[in-house]
Each structure stands twice: as C-alpha cells, then as structure tokens.
Amino acid sequence: SEGYDVLEPSYKHKVGGDGAEIDIKMVSDRKATHYAKFKINVELKISDMKDVEVEKVKMQQGRVQATVSGGVELDYQKSFESNAFLKGLRDFYHRFIIKTTVDDSYASVHGSMFKLQRYIRDQLQFEAK
C-alpha cells in the first residue's frame, strides 16, 4: 500500500450469457508533503468470466483489462487559489523554485505505478493466448 489511502468508488457486477462482467474502479492518494499529494487510480475490467475446472482444480477464466494511471497534485490544499496574484506566484513557484522536486515526485509516483502493475499481473497469473 506504500501509505496510500484507497477508495473503491465503483464496483459493478453483471452476469450475462457469455459470462460475468466486472468493472472495478479504485482511487488512492498519499500526502507526500504539505504541498504535494500522490495519486494512483486503477480500473479493472473483467469480461467473459466463467468457472472452469483444470486438473480437478476449480478456477475462473476470462478476459482482464487493467489500467493504472496516476500523477502528482500540487497545492492540494488550494493555498494559492484565492486571487490572480497568488496563482501567478504558484506558477512561478512550480516552474522555478520546486521544479526538480516536482520531477522527482512524478518519478516516484511512476515507480509506484509500475510496482502496482507488476503486482496485479503476478496476482492474476496472466496467461497469454
């Protein structure tokens, strides 16, 4: 979890003739500093899911599409939102004062996203056909 707070705002499960369909959306965030928040979103779409038996072991078979996205939200407390001067100051702050820190933050989030993507793939034991 790497300290992320995770919410599941959407879970849909529908059973049809070709098998079950499941659509799960999860959003997560973690306060990195008083000014930056890391965000990672996951969407899993499972279709044509059916129960199967392989060598007397019950399993499920289907199609899975996993999408992992994320980013960094700066000024998440909206400290610089009250007027045009502060918004300009915020843009200057982002471009010139903390640019390297922002770049490092994006790299950190992307690293977490790739770890999560690998974890999902490993847990689902993907088998390509």
C-alpha positions as CSV (number, residue, x, y, z in Angstrom):
1,S,0.0,0.0,0.0
2,E,3.0,2.3,0.5
3,G,0.9,4.6,2.7
4,Y,-1.8,5.2,0.2
5,D,-5.4,5.7,1.2
6,V,-7.6,3.6,-1.1
7,L,-11.2,4.0,-2.0
8,E,-13.4,1.9,-4.3
9,P,-16.0,4.4,-5.7
10,S,-17.3,2.0,-8.3
11,Y,-18.0,-1.8,-8.4
12,K,-20.3,-3.2,-11.0
13,H,-21.0,-6.9,-11.5
14,K,-23.3,-8.2,-14.2
15,V,-23.9,-11.8,-15.3
16,G,-24.8,-12.5,-18.9
17,G,-24.8,-15.3,-21.5
18,D,-21.1,-15.0,-22.2
19,G,-20.1,-15.0,-18.6
20,A,-19.8,-12.4,-15.8
21,E,-18.6,-8.9,-16.3
22,I,-17.0,-6.9,-13.5
23,D,-15.9,-3.3,-13.6
24,I,-13.9,-2.0,-10.6
25,K,-12.5,1.5,-10.1
26,M,-10.2,2.3,-7.3
27,V,-8.6,5.7,-6.4
28,S,-5.8,6.2,-4.0
29,D,-3.8,9.1,-2.7
30,R,-1.0,9.8,-0.3
31,K,0.2,13.1,1.1
32,A,3.8,13.3,0.2
33,T,4.4,16.8,1.7
34,H,2.2,19.6,3.0
35,Y,2.1,20.8,-0.6
36,A,2.0,17.6,-2.8
37,K,-0.2,14.6,-2.9
38,F,0.5,11.5,-4.9
39,K,-2.5,9.9,-6.7
40,I,-2.8,6.4,-8.3
41,N,-6.0,5.1,-10.0
42,V,-6.8,1.6,-11.0
43,E,-9.6,0.3,-13.3
44,L,-10.1,-3.4,-13.7
45,K,-12.5,-4.6,-16.4
46,I,-13.2,-8.4,-16.4
47,S,-15.3,-9.9,-19.1
48,D,-16.4,-13.4,-20.2
49,M,-15.6,-14.7,-16.8
50,K,-16.6,-18.4,-16.3
51,D,-15.9,-21.1,-13.8
52,V,-13.7,-23.8,-15.3
53,E,-12.0,-26.9,-13.9
54,V,-8.4,-27.6,-14.7
55,E,-6.9,-30.9,-13.4
56,K,-9.7,-31.1,-10.8
57,V,-9.0,-27.6,-9.6
58,K,-11.8,-25.0,-9.8
59,M,-10.7,-21.8,-11.4
60,Q,-12.1,-18.8,-13.3
61,Q,-11.3,-17.9,-16.8
62,G,-11.9,-14.6,-18.6
63,R,-10.5,-11.5,-20.1
64,V,-8.9,-8.9,-17.9
65,Q,-8.0,-5.3,-18.8
66,A,-6.1,-3.4,-16.1
67,T,-5.5,0.3,-16.4
68,V,-3.1,2.0,-13.9
69,S,-2.8,5.8,-14.0
70,G,-1.6,8.5,-11.7
71,G,0.1,11.8,-11.0
72,V,1.0,14.4,-8.5
73,E,-1.4,17.0,-7.3
74,L,0.4,20.2,-6.2
75,D,-1.2,22.7,-3.9
76,Y,-3.9,20.2,-2.9
77,Q,-5.0,22.5,0.0
78,K,-5.6,25.3,-2.5
79,S,-3.3,27.7,-0.7
80,F,-2.7,29.8,-3.9
81,E,-6.2,29.9,-5.2
82,S,-7.7,33.0,-3.6
83,N,-6.6,35.6,-6.2
84,A,-4.8,36.0,-9.5
85,F,-1.5,37.3,-7.9
86,L,-1.2,34.1,-5.8
87,K,-2.0,31.9,-8.8
88,G,0.8,33.6,-10.7
89,L,3.1,33.2,-7.7
90,R,2.1,29.5,-7.6
91,D,3.1,29.0,-11.3
92,F,6.4,30.7,-10.7
93,Y,7.0,28.5,-7.6
94,H,6.3,25.4,-9.7
95,R,8.4,26.3,-12.7
96,F,11.5,27.7,-11.0
97,I,11.6,27.0,-7.2
98,I,10.5,23.4,-6.9
99,K,10.8,22.1,-10.5
100,T,13.4,19.4,-9.5
101,T,11.3,18.3,-6.6
102,V,8.2,18.1,-8.7
103,D,10.1,16.0,-11.3
104,D,11.4,13.7,-8.6
105,S,7.8,13.3,-7.3
106,Y,6.5,12.3,-10.7
107,A,9.3,9.7,-10.9
108,S,8.3,8.3,-7.5
109,V,4.6,8.0,-8.5
110,H,5.5,6.3,-11.7
111,G,7.7,3.9,-9.9
112,S,4.8,3.0,-7.5
113,M,2.5,2.6,-10.5
114,F,4.9,0.1,-12.2
115,K,5.2,-1.9,-9.0
116,L,1.4,-2.0,-8.7
117,Q,1.1,-3.0,-12.3
118,R,3.6,-5.9,-11.8
119,Y,1.7,-6.9,-8.6
120,I,-1.6,-7.1,-10.4
121,R,-0.1,-9.1,-13.3
122,D,1.5,-11.5,-10.8
123,Q,-1.6,-12.0,-8.7
124,L,-3.8,-12.6,-11.7
125,Q,-1.3,-15.1,-13.0
126,F,-1.8,-13.9,-16.6
127,E,-1.5,-16.5,-19.3
128,A,-1.5,-15.0,-22.8
129,K,-3.2,-16.9,-25.6
